[in-house]
Amino acid sequence: MRTRVKICGFTRVEDAVLAARLGVDAIGLVFYAQSPRNVTITQAVQIVKALPAFTTVVGLFVDAEKAWIAEVLERVSVDCLQFHGEEPPEACDLFGKPYIKAIRVQKQTDITALAHDYRNAAGLLLDAYHPDAKGGTGLAFDWSLIPKQCALPVILAGGLLPENAKTAIQQCQPYALDVSSGVEVAKGIKDGAKMAAFLKEANEGDRS
């Protein structure tokens, strides 16, 4: 099975279009004001409008008000939601869209139980825990904490780089990789060469 790749945290049209043309499966747009990768609705509309066909758009939210999510969905063509806060399962189910639930993994995190709790999710995104940040930290977690069998597709995030994308696939065999800071020159500004290298390494990981 081919490992999918999502690149998250786009703020510029040209970066998102390049990622799509390089072959990324999904792009992530962050609708969280405290993030350095936050986009306005106007920015998001411009990015999505420029994308070629067959590129999935994921909208990321962190403990957002229902009205704000609804406004984004009304104005931006989002295919999938990503909840990166403390949202309970019932809050994630409200919008009639496929969703991904992000989990910031610690040693005591019961991933199997969370997969059951969020069983309506399209995937479980496993990221590194940081007390002051909700993702995009560039930090990795201990991949051995990922159960060998999981009821939901596992999306691996946290500390991914072109240099370790192949190893991540070989060691964890996730459904997808999700990268942000590992393919940037600055927060929210993507590097074309790094994106190309990451996708190349992911493809090689699938073949090895």
Phi, psi and omega in degrees: 000138180282134176281124178285159178228128171246134172250128188246157172087034177285141174233349183237139180303312187297326179291317181294319179296317178298317179301317179297318181290335176284343175112014178294148181278325184213149172244145180251134176244129186263119177251067185214108191301331183280353180274141174292349179255014180299140174240149171280167175299320180299314177301314183299317179300317180297318180295310184296320181299330184274349186287144173286170182299155173069026173251118182283136179253123180249127177259124185259132180228151179232105178047045185278153173294144179304320182296324180291316178299316180298321179295316178300314182295330179289329188251341183240136179280085180261132181269330188211143177260148174232120181257117189246015180247222181256027184298129175286162183306319184294330177289328181286339185273359193284342198252001177066024179237149169303144179221155175247134174254123178273138179235127176269108194279131169236172183303324184273359182293127179264089185295322179299315179295321180294324176298326176289315182299319182258041188295343177276355181290154175277348178181158177247116180267121183256119186233169178283145176279136171219132185295337186243005183220149182254044180110173180070022184274342186080007180265147176256164173239175182286106184295342179291347178284348180283125180294149181296327177239132179224140183289342179242154173302133181265126175251117185268129179224173175096107175071017180280142182218165172305327184288339182238006181299316180296315179298320180300318180291315181296320185278320189256338183047054181283165172292323183207160169250145179231117185235147176224281185296334183291351178234032183244157167259337174203164184298118181090352179248112186273153179254117184302318181294321179292321177297316179298317180294321180297313180296322177298314181293323177297317178297321178293324177299323178292328184277340187270000000 
